[in-house]
Amino acid sequence: MLRSRFRWWPPGRGAGAREWRERAAAVLAQPYAGSLFHYPTCRADSPWYFARGAGARLWDHDGREFLDLEMGIGPVLLGYDHPVVRRTLRRHARAPVVATLIHPSEVEVAELLVEMVPSAELAVFGKNGADACTAAARIARAATGRSIILSSGYRGMHDWYIADCWPGPGVLPSFAGYVKDFAFNDLDGLARLAEAHRGDIAAIMLDPANRETPRDDFLPGVRRIADAHGALLIFDEVLTGFRIHRGGAQALYGVTPDLTCLGKALANGLPLSALVGRSDLMQVVDRIFYGLTYQHDSVALAVSSACLRYYRDHDVAGEVARKGETIRGFFNAASAAAGLSGRGVGPPGRFDLDFWPVGSASTVDQQLVFFRALLDCGVLPVRVVFPCELLTEADLEQVERAFDHGCREVARYLDSGRVGGAS
């Protein structure tokens, strides 16, 4: 039985949270979408809307406090209300977000990216990672005069990619056939795929690390295959940029792509993305019709300038990795102690909490039991852990208790015979 001092649920509260859920259901097409998209059916009293945040914690409108390990699916590398961000927002409070002129912060961010990211010679900005990936694909096709992009990983919701990834309603079939998927860490498979499309490969685009870390020979091998076929090498570092190394995965693993897509931690949660790369390729931007009203968002750019200087001067990635290793160790130990197969998979700055199917109990069944148990301990349900710099020792102790409780609850669920649908 979980000791009462670990419970977060205040008696007699909850009307505010229910009211927000009811209002959302009446007016929002996706009332439960967002960073917690994977557990809207977790339980009736699950929190969905926050009132404020600080460090690694969020509070809802009922004043309930939760530890957050997912941090908006990764953008908030430093933590909520980090002093660097707070000071910048205060200094920038009276400046227009967009104006007829461009704010100098745009130049500062580009200079910092050129200084920090090995592939960066010129930069252009957007709002989402999908913006940067779409621009990279368009540049690759314009620069090479070719059509096919070999891809490993997720490139966003735009039609050029999603038509091959998820050819669902609303996507024209004519967009499909130009993005070919390959498995991460499978050089032989990539080589065969490249040979099958010889002469029409515009680019090879991949996450240099994500759920898996690259084998020592993988990224150099991808670079060689791209060069052999006259294709561009594009790294999607929307997730890995600044999180696993201040210069991105390319700096950590020593392989430099031609173009790099950046986002998420670029401005610690403010909406900003960037495409950087070789100057001759980046100058093609003027030929591909690229432009967004808010790509010159002065607030996001000012915060990004402050964050990048902080990343440059402090070992944020190292600190986050150390905390991530601790959290992964807690999960692995709790899983083993409960007799489960669960493991933390991926680099310590971003890793999945995996459960493997047991009999008729699916991964999702076990996750839902685990999520509900985390809520008992004041921890938001988490499938992918994105540690932030402001995680404290007290936070980590709470995580350890929550994971212990969660894994014991999953084991109890499996032992109960109620498999085939968590309840």
NORWO-V527265 format. One line per field, one symbol per residue. phi: phi as a letter, one per 20 degrees, with the letter a starting at -180 (. if undefined). A space follows every 10 residues. Layout:
phi->???
This chain:
phi->.ffffeedef fmdpffffff fffffecdfc fdfpfdgecf dgafeffccd dabbmdccce fenfdcedde lmmofefepf lfgffgffff fefeeffcbf ddfggfffff fffffeegee dcccdbdcgf ffffffffff fffdmddece ccoddoeffg dffeebfegn dfgfffoddd ecefmdffff ffffffdgnc efadcbffab fdeffgeffg ffgffgffdm dfddeedgee gmfdafdnff ffemcdeecc ecalfgclof facbdcrgff ffffgfddld acgdfdgfff ffffgfffff gfecefffff ffffffffff fffffffemd efbecpfffa bedddegcle efgfgfffff gffffgdmdf gbddecfdfe gdffgfffff fffgffffff ffffffneen qfc
